[in-house]
Each structure stands twice: as C-alpha cells, then as structure tokens.
Amino acid sequence: MKVVEKINYLIEEKELTKRDFAKKLLELEPVLDSTGKAPHESTIYGYLNGGREIKIELIPYIAEVLGVNEQELFSSELEYSTNHNIKYSKEVRGIISLIPYAPHAMIEHIHDVLKKYKNIYDESTNSIR
C-alpha cells in the first residue's frame, strides 16, 4: 500500500473529508522547501488523488492532522492482510498499542484464543479443498 493510500485510508477512518483534511493541514502552516510557502489547497488535493508526489517535509504535519506518528504512514500495520484480505482496522491497531500494558497471563490467553481461531480457519479452508 502506498503512503498516499494509507493517508486516504486514515482520512476516511477519521471521518474527515479531503477538504477538512486540507484545511487542518494548512492551519498548521507547513512550509515547502522548494517554495518557502505553504502548499495550495489544490496541491494537497493533487497529493491525495495521487497526481502529485507528497513532499517529505509535509509528513510530520500530515501525521499530526491524522493523529498518528510519522512511522505509521510507512509501517505495515495499515497494510491489507495478504492471507485474508482484511484491513487492519483502528480497533486492531488500538489492541496492538495496548498489548505492552497487558500482564503476561493475558498475552498468553489472547495467543491461545487466536491460535484456536486460526486452527478453525485452517480446518475449514482445508475441508473445502
């Protein structure tokens, strides 16, 4: 998934319109290295529609508007799952972010339950073949 696809996914997830996103981005007064000025709203739409390359200096501002850290725009957590074609939802990312606070026994329990679901899935797909 390209960075622009992840940005658009997050815009949708946050229930923003592209216009709302562009306005919030411009409120942060980002400055392009090439011009020394903020991009025009139409330029931001060009980024979001894939017609223009997103300037790297905008990434911190984009991340701030979307409420994510910059690395999330490049990480695989927002990728489509290749095995099941399921998007990682904000709920799944929320669970992942909370895992460090769970006691070890809870981690083991979650692991066991998910492994049971995986086995059920594997059995059902093998019986279809």
Secondary structure, DSSP 8 states (H G I E B T S, - for coil): --HHHHHHHHHHHTT--HHHHHHHHHHT----TTTSS---HHHHHHHHTTSS---GGGHHHHHHHHTS-GGGGTSGGGSB-TTT--B--HHHHHHHHHGGGS-HHHHHHHHHHHHHHHHHHHHHHHHH-
